[in-house]
Amino acid sequence: MRWLELSVETDAEAVEAVSEILGRVASGTAVHPNALARDPNDELAAAADPDAGFVVTAHVPDGPDAGDQVASTERALWHLQAFGLRPVGELRVQVVDDADWTDRWKEHYAVQRIGRVTVVPSWIEHRPMPGEATIALDPGMAFGTGLHPTTRGCLELLQAHGPMPARVLDVGCGSGILSLAALRLGASHAVALDTDPNAVAATRANTERNDLGARVDVGEGTLPAEPCERFELILANLVAAVLVELAPRLADHLAPGGTLIASGIIETRATEVIDAMAGAGLAVTTRRDDGEWVSLALGHAG
């Protein structure tokens, strides 16, 4: 099958807005940095270099509707640029097939350590060190490799949480990286949800790749209006607008005394998210800032 690869180069502040625009025509978007900044004291501790910018990419089938999808994306990006939201590059369009895009993505990823968690691209050989919580990951067309500050923020807050509860809920699971990390850190079972079928497929594949398929229930969809189960730990690496919309449901699904880890929040919208969470009865217990991105740990107020 042939695809059109749509890509836009931008800085950290505009990543969320550009991702939303490309997501209107594609079933998912991915973000990768132009460059990695490495810790001179730890060769595996790699993080996105925010000064080098990011590339947001999406794929749409090269079919009869492709021309209209490209044109509507270009118009939306033009309007975004007109608002003066930091530098946003031109839309680049390239034809690729299934085999081509699989190989092209591999060049953007490297083994990386975030605290105790080491994320290993599935095509790279790695010998784990004692005490490492190692995750073999193939992101496919889904977002969530540990390179982006939002994913890193979740992983760091997850490790600061303390003993893992028996069951965790991962809303917007992407590649499944947070569910897998929770299991490697001691949780017994994870429930992973995503509205993007590509993310659901990637999460299922990655759970099998790590021999954890029997411990993860993966479903396509979002949180139900009424909870069937409440969780002591919820992971929600989404975007600000979705976190605001889902705040009441996230609160309803959180068990008394439980923790919600929320990320995907650009700093300029952090107050909006915090206010929405407060309106749902959740208060911030920990805030982590990484450049222009914010990750939060929250619990029931009072």
C-alpha positions as CSV (number, residue, x, y, z in Angstrom):
1,M,0.0,0.0,0.0
2,R,1.2,3.5,-0.8
3,W,1.0,6.3,1.7
4,L,1.5,10.1,1.7
5,E,3.9,11.1,4.5
6,L,3.0,14.5,5.7
7,S,5.6,16.2,7.9
8,V,6.0,19.6,9.4
9,E,9.1,21.0,11.3
10,T,8.3,23.2,14.3
11,D,9.5,24.1,17.8
12,A,8.2,22.6,21.1
13,E,5.5,25.2,21.7
14,A,3.7,24.5,18.4
15,V,4.0,20.7,18.5
16,E,0.6,20.2,20.1
17,A,-1.2,22.5,17.6
18,V,0.5,20.9,14.6
19,S,-0.2,17.4,15.8
20,E,-3.9,18.3,16.1
21,I,-4.0,19.6,12.6
22,L,-2.3,16.6,11.0
23,G,-4.5,14.3,13.2
24,R,-7.6,15.7,11.4
25,V,-6.7,13.7,8.3
26,A,-4.7,10.8,9.7
27,S,-5.5,8.2,12.2
28,G,-2.4,9.1,14.3
29,T,0.6,11.4,14.4
30,A,4.2,10.9,15.6
31,V,6.7,13.4,16.9
32,H,10.5,13.0,16.8
33,P,13.2,15.4,17.7
34,N,15.7,16.8,15.1
35,A,18.5,16.1,17.6
36,L,19.2,14.3,20.8
37,A,21.0,15.9,23.8
38,R,23.0,13.2,25.6
39,D,24.2,13.2,29.3
40,P,28.0,13.2,29.3
41,N,27.9,11.1,32.4
42,D,25.4,8.5,31.1
43,E,25.7,7.5,27.4
44,L,22.2,6.0,27.4
45,A,20.5,9.0,28.9
46,A,19.2,10.7,25.7
47,A,16.6,13.4,25.6
48,A,15.2,15.6,22.9
49,D,17.2,18.7,22.3
50,P,14.4,21.4,22.4
51,D,16.6,24.0,20.7
52,A,16.9,21.8,17.6
53,G,13.1,21.6,17.1
54,F,10.8,18.7,16.3
55,V,9.2,17.1,13.2
56,V,5.5,16.1,13.4
57,T,4.6,13.4,10.9
58,A,1.4,11.7,9.8
59,H,0.5,9.2,7.1
60,V,-2.6,9.1,4.9
61,P,-3.5,6.6,2.2
62,D,-2.5,7.7,-1.3
63,G,-6.1,7.4,-2.5
64,P,-8.8,9.6,-4.1
65,D,-9.2,11.8,-1.0
66,A,-5.5,12.4,-0.5
67,G,-5.4,15.7,-2.5
68,D,-8.2,17.3,-0.5
69,Q,-6.6,16.1,2.7
70,V,-3.3,17.7,1.8
71,A,-5.0,21.0,0.8
72,S,-7.1,21.2,4.0
73,T,-3.9,20.5,6.0
74,E,-2.0,23.3,4.2
75,R,-4.9,25.8,4.9
76,A,-5.0,24.9,8.6
77,L,-1.2,25.3,8.9
78,W,-1.4,28.7,7.1
79,H,-4.0,29.9,9.6
80,L,-1.8,28.6,12.5
81,Q,1.2,30.6,11.1
82,A,-1.0,33.7,10.7
83,F,-1.6,33.6,14.5
84,G,2.2,33.9,15.0
85,L,2.5,30.7,17.1
86,R,6.3,30.4,17.0
87,P,8.0,29.0,13.8
88,V,6.0,26.5,11.9
89,G,7.6,25.0,8.8
90,E,6.0,24.3,5.4
91,L,4.1,21.0,4.9
92,R,6.3,18.4,3.2
93,V,4.6,15.6,1.3
94,Q,6.4,12.4,0.2
95,V,5.1,9.2,-1.2
96,V,6.2,6.1,0.7
97,D,5.1,2.4,0.8
98,D,4.7,0.2,3.9
99,A,8.3,-1.1,3.8
100,D,9.8,2.3,3.2
101,W,8.2,4.1,6.2
102,T,9.1,1.2,8.5
103,D,12.8,1.5,7.7
104,R,12.7,5.4,7.6
105,W,11.5,5.6,11.2
106,K,14.3,3.5,12.6
107,E,16.9,6.2,12.1
108,H,15.2,8.5,14.6
109,Y,15.5,6.2,17.7
110,A,18.3,5.1,20.0
111,V,18.6,3.2,23.2
112,Q,17.8,5.6,26.1
113,R,17.6,5.5,29.8
114,I,15.0,7.4,31.9
115,G,15.8,6.7,35.5
116,R,15.5,2.9,36.0
117,V,13.7,2.5,32.7
118,T,15.7,1.7,29.6
119,V,13.8,1.9,26.3
120,V,15.3,-0.3,23.6
121,P,14.2,0.0,19.9
122,S,13.2,-3.5,18.9
123,W,15.8,-3.7,16.1
124,I,18.8,-2.8,18.4
125,E,20.8,-5.3,20.4
126,H,21.1,-4.4,24.1
127,R,22.5,-6.2,27.1
128,P,20.6,-4.9,30.2
129,M,22.4,-3.8,33.3
130,P,21.4,-5.2,36.7
131,G,18.3,-3.4,38.0
132,E,17.3,-2.0,34.6
133,A,13.6,-2.1,33.8
134,T,14.0,-2.8,30.1
135,I,11.3,-2.2,27.5
136,A,11.7,-3.4,23.9
137,L,9.7,-1.0,21.8
138,D,8.7,-0.6,18.2
139,P,6.6,2.6,17.9
140,G,5.3,1.9,14.4
141,M,3.0,4.8,13.5
142,A,2.1,5.5,17.1
143,F,3.4,8.2,19.4
144,G,5.3,7.3,22.5
145,T,9.0,6.4,22.4
146,G,10.3,8.1,25.5
147,L,12.1,10.8,23.6
148,H,9.4,13.4,23.9
149,P,9.4,15.4,27.1
150,T,5.8,14.5,27.8
151,T,6.6,10.7,27.8
152,R,9.7,11.3,29.8
153,G,7.8,13.3,32.3
154,C,5.3,10.4,32.8
155,L,8.1,7.9,33.2
156,E,9.8,10.0,35.8
157,L,6.6,10.6,37.8
158,L,5.8,6.9,37.5
159,Q,9.1,5.9,39.0
160,A,8.6,8.5,41.8
161,H,5.2,7.0,42.6
162,G,6.5,4.3,44.9
163,P,5.2,0.7,45.0
164,M,3.1,0.0,41.9
165,P,-0.5,-1.0,42.5
166,A,-1.8,-4.3,41.2
167,R,-3.8,-2.7,38.3
168,V,-3.1,0.5,36.3
169,L,-5.1,2.3,33.6
170,D,-3.3,3.8,30.6
171,V,-5.5,6.3,28.7
172,G,-4.2,7.2,25.3
173,C,-1.7,4.4,25.4
174,G,0.1,5.2,22.1
175,S,2.9,2.6,21.7
176,G,2.1,1.1,25.1
177,I,5.3,2.4,26.7
178,L,3.7,3.6,30.0
179,S,1.7,0.4,30.5
180,L,4.9,-1.6,29.9
181,A,6.9,0.5,32.2
182,A,4.3,0.2,35.0
183,L,4.5,-3.6,34.6
184,R,8.3,-3.7,34.6
185,L,8.2,-1.5,37.8
186,G,5.9,-3.9,39.6
187,A,2.3,-3.6,38.5
188,S,0.5,-6.9,37.9
189,H,-1.9,-5.8,35.1
190,A,-2.6,-2.9,32.9
191,V,-5.7,-1.7,31.0
192,A,-4.7,0.3,27.9
193,L,-7.1,2.4,25.9
194,D,-6.6,4.5,22.7
195,T,-9.0,6.0,20.1
196,D,-6.3,5.4,17.4
197,P,-6.5,1.9,15.9
198,N,-2.8,2.2,14.9
199,A,-1.9,2.9,18.5
200,V,-4.0,-0.1,19.7
201,A,-2.2,-2.4,17.2
202,A,1.2,-1.0,18.2
203,T,0.5,-1.5,21.9
204,R,-0.7,-5.1,21.4
205,A,2.5,-5.8,19.3
206,N,4.7,-4.3,21.9
207,T,3.1,-6.2,24.8
208,E,3.8,-9.4,22.9
209,R,7.3,-8.3,22.1
210,N,8.0,-8.0,25.8
211,D,6.2,-11.2,26.7
212,L,3.6,-9.2,28.6
213,G,0.6,-9.7,26.4
214,A,-1.3,-11.7,29.0
215,R,-1.0,-8.9,31.5
216,V,-2.4,-6.1,29.4
217,D,-6.0,-5.6,28.2
218,V,-5.8,-3.3,25.2
219,G,-9.0,-1.7,23.9
220,E,-10.0,0.9,21.2
221,G,-12.0,3.7,22.6
222,T,-12.0,6.2,25.4
223,L,-13.1,6.2,29.1
224,P,-16.8,5.3,29.6
225,A,-19.0,7.9,31.2
226,E,-19.6,5.6,34.2
227,P,-16.6,3.6,35.6
228,C,-16.8,-0.1,35.8
229,E,-13.6,-0.1,37.9
230,R,-11.6,2.4,39.8
231,F,-7.8,2.4,39.6
232,E,-5.2,3.4,42.2
233,L,-3.0,4.6,39.3
234,I,-4.1,6.2,36.0
235,L,-1.6,7.3,33.3
236,A,-2.9,9.9,30.8
237,N,-0.3,11.2,28.3
238,L,-2.7,13.1,26.1
239,V,-3.0,16.8,25.1
240,A,-4.3,19.7,27.1
241,A,-7.7,19.9,25.3
242,V,-8.4,16.2,25.8
243,L,-7.3,16.3,29.5
244,V,-9.7,19.2,30.1
245,E,-12.5,17.3,28.4
246,L,-11.8,14.0,30.2
247,A,-11.1,15.6,33.7
248,P,-14.4,14.5,35.3
249,R,-14.2,10.9,33.9
250,L,-10.5,10.6,35.0
251,A,-11.6,11.7,38.5
252,D,-14.4,9.2,38.5
253,H,-12.1,6.4,37.5
254,L,-9.5,7.2,40.1
255,A,-9.8,5.3,43.4
256,P,-9.7,7.1,46.7
257,G,-6.1,7.8,47.6
258,G,-5.0,7.1,44.0
259,T,-2.7,9.0,41.7
260,L,-3.4,10.4,38.2
261,I,-0.3,11.1,36.1
262,A,-1.2,13.5,33.4
263,S,1.1,14.9,30.6
264,G,1.1,16.2,27.1
265,I,0.5,19.7,28.4
266,I,2.2,22.7,26.8
267,E,3.2,25.2,29.5
268,T,0.9,27.9,28.2
269,R,-2.2,25.6,28.8
270,A,-1.1,24.2,32.2
271,T,-3.3,26.5,34.2
272,E,-6.3,25.5,32.1
273,V,-5.7,21.8,32.7
274,I,-5.0,22.3,36.5
275,D,-8.3,24.3,36.8
276,A,-10.3,21.6,35.0
277,M,-8.8,19.0,37.2
278,A,-9.6,21.1,40.3
279,G,-13.2,21.4,39.0
280,A,-13.3,17.6,38.9
281,G,-12.0,17.4,42.5
282,L,-8.4,16.6,41.7
283,A,-5.4,18.6,43.2
284,V,-1.8,18.7,42.0
285,T,0.7,16.9,44.2
286,T,3.7,17.1,41.9
287,R,4.5,19.3,38.9
288,R,7.4,18.5,36.6
289,D,8.5,21.1,34.0
290,D,10.7,20.0,31.1
291,G,11.3,22.9,28.8
292,E,7.9,24.1,27.6
293,W,6.1,20.9,28.6
294,V,4.4,20.1,31.9
295,S,3.6,16.7,33.6
296,L,1.5,16.5,36.7
297,A,0.7,14.0,39.4
298,L,-2.7,14.6,41.0
299,G,-4.9,13.1,43.6
300,H,-8.4,13.6,45.0
301,A,-8.5,17.0,46.9
302,G,-9.0,16.8,50.6
